Amino acid sequence: MMYAKRLDHLPPYLFARIDAMKAEKRAEGVDVIDLGVGDPDLPTPEYIVDALCEAARDPATHHYPDYTGMLDYRKAVAVWYKKRFNVDLDPVTEVLALIGSKEGIAHVPEAFVNPGDIVLATDPGYPVYKTSTLFAEGELYNMPLREENGFLPVFDDIPSDVAKKAKLMFLGYPNNPTGAVAPREFFEEVVDFARDNEIVVVHDNAYSEVCFDGYKPLSFLEVDGAMDVGIEMHSLSKTYNMTGWRIGMACGNADVIAGLGRVKTNVDSGAFDAIQRASIVALTGPQDCVDDACRIYQERRDVLVNGLRELGFEITAPKATFYVWLKVDDSMKFAAKMLNEAGIVVTPGVGFGENGEGYVRFAITRSIERIKEALERMRGLDFETS
Ligand SMILES: *Cc1c(COP(=O)(O)O)cnc(C)c1O
């Protein structure tokens, strides 16, 4: 079959290869501990599932949904943003329902990037920033995330001709894969840089509710001027263990929202109304389930981080996200050793971009018992750490 050239330009999908290796190990009878997947192991809270079941039985939800989302869903998003971040959003013009935030990230370059335009994206980063840029025939400029800069991009390092030609910027804090968080001053810098260079900012905030030690992540939209330069992609996936439901939201600048909306009108027909109704229940109901999940992740994080330290690794405990980003010599070799010698799946950092080399990502989306078992198995390996 002759595929279109754009498929040849896609980076090799490392995660598919890891899945194949994992399946192979399982077929050999290995009890694989999968710390690779960024998908909560905990179920969606029952009252949200009940709301979906009830809504799905109402034939009114069986038709094509509104392209932009139900007004009541968009209102619930606005109320949640106000309560959580003290951000004011007009539900009609500044909120758009998404079929998961991945969908919004995948479509947004179509609205703002002409062939050859530059898109700035963090590296390492969520792989969809790059692939969506490639699909829009934009030119990618990687903003490296380095430990010495707190895994934040340094705008002074971006050549001014690149900055001038850039149309769009992707970034997201709390960050996948590094687990880093961004201070308010950094978001202020983003606004200044975007304003000076007329760049549309797409901030990806999927992990704002997965946080520890009393730390509360910000919304990019909290910062003065952010509403003028960009939007924030958010989602119920990580907050309410709803990754399979495919529901999210784009919030912020009305013109950017309108551009993304125009693309979406032509490629999808909205999110299932029953899912939107259940999402209203999630966003406006009691939020204890969110606190409970954070407590569980924090306990797992502590077990993993302390265990890795006991094994001789130097590691920073993340303040948010369910990822632990560990410095290693060679990310592919480390991940292969973990799988082949201990039956543990971790994700090589290079899968998130060239600047992810030298790290692996652990996802704490498994029980304490499994994390302890993984550490026990690691005790038997020779990592040559000092
Ligand atoms: C999980 C994730 C998303 C996408 O989540 P959806 O399920 O599509 O809403 C977006 N960005 C990052 C960084 C993620 O880790």
The ligand as a Gaussian input file, in Angstrom:
#p B3LYP/6-31G(d) Opt

LIG

0 1
 C       -3.309000      12.388000      29.167000
 C       -2.810000      13.626000      28.523000
 C       -3.590000      14.367000      27.639000
 C       -4.842000      13.883000      26.993000
 O       -5.832000      13.540000      27.750000
 P       -7.254000      13.287000      27.119000
 O       -7.651000      11.961000      27.646000
 O       -7.172000      13.287000      25.621000
 O       -8.078000      14.409000      27.609000
 C       -3.109000      15.574000      27.191000
 N       -1.916000      16.014000      27.551000
 C       -1.129000      15.321000      28.358000
 C        0.199000      15.862000      28.694000
 C       -1.527000      14.100000      28.866000
 O       -0.700000      13.388000      29.622000

